[in-house]
Amino acid sequence: MPTMIHRTRSELEAQRERLLAGVNMTYEELAERAATYSLSMDELDVWHTIEGVDYLLDGES
């Protein structure tokens, strides 16, 4: 049976902020660097995680 992790909206928002703080960038800076393929592997992992978090946050509306 697959494992499911349940998070509240506030937990997801806090995770998103921690991820951005961890790479010392704003969302806009990270998105711009992602668009120009200028991210390190660690930054790219953060970018993909933030995309997933944003998907979950958008789905909660």
Backbone torsions as a table, in degrees:
resi	resn	phi	psi	omega
1	MET	NA	131.7	-179.7
2	PRO	-67.9	150.5	177.2
3	THR	-88.1	135.4	177.2
4	MET	-117.3	137.1	176.4
5	ILE	-109.5	127.5	179.6
6	HIS	-106.8	127.7	178.8
7	ARG	-130.9	147.1	175.8
8	THR	-81.3	166.0	176.9
9	ARG	-57.1	-44.3	-178.4
10	SER	-66.1	-34.9	176.7
11	GLU	-66.2	-41.0	177.7
12	LEU	-65.3	-42.0	178.6
13	GLU	-64.1	-39.5	178.2
14	ALA	-66.2	-40.5	178.0
15	GLN	-61.6	-42.7	-180.0
16	ARG	-60.3	-44.8	179.1
17	GLU	-64.2	-40.3	178.1
18	ARG	-63.8	-40.2	179.2
19	LEU	-62.6	-45.6	179.0
20	LEU	-64.4	-41.0	178.0
21	ALA	-63.5	-34.8	-178.9
22	GLY	-65.3	-26.7	177.6
23	VAL	-105.7	5.4	177.7
24	ASN	53.4	44.7	178.9
25	MET	-139.0	155.8	169.4
26	THR	-81.3	168.8	176.4
27	TYR	-59.3	-43.4	-178.2
28	GLU	-62.2	-42.5	177.8
29	GLU	-63.2	-44.6	-179.7
30	LEU	-63.8	-43.5	179.7
31	ALA	-63.6	-41.3	179.8
32	GLU	-64.6	-43.2	179.0
33	ARG	-67.6	-35.4	177.2
34	ALA	-64.6	-39.7	-179.0
35	ALA	-66.2	-26.1	-179.4
36	THR	-105.1	14.0	178.0
37	TYR	55.1	43.4	-176.8
38	SER	-113.8	30.5	-178.9
39	LEU	-106.1	146.2	170.9
40	SER	-72.7	171.7	179.6
41	MET	-62.1	-41.4	178.5
42	ASP	-64.1	-43.2	178.6
43	GLU	-64.9	-37.1	177.8
44	LEU	-64.8	-39.1	175.4
45	ASP	-60.3	-43.3	178.2
46	VAL	-62.7	-44.2	179.8
47	TRP	-58.0	-47.0	-179.4
48	HIS	-65.7	-37.0	177.6
49	THR	-65.7	-43.2	178.7
50	ILE	-63.9	-38.3	175.8
51	GLU	-59.1	-41.6	178.5
52	GLY	-66.6	-42.0	177.9
53	VAL	-63.2	-44.2	178.7
54	ASP	-62.0	-37.8	177.0
55	TYR	-60.2	-44.9	179.3
56	LEU	-65.6	-42.2	179.7
57	LEU	-64.8	-39.9	178.5
58	ASP	-66.6	-32.0	-179.2
59	GLY	-75.3	-12.4	-178.5
60	GLU	-86.6	-6.7	-175.8
61	SER	-61.2	NA	NA
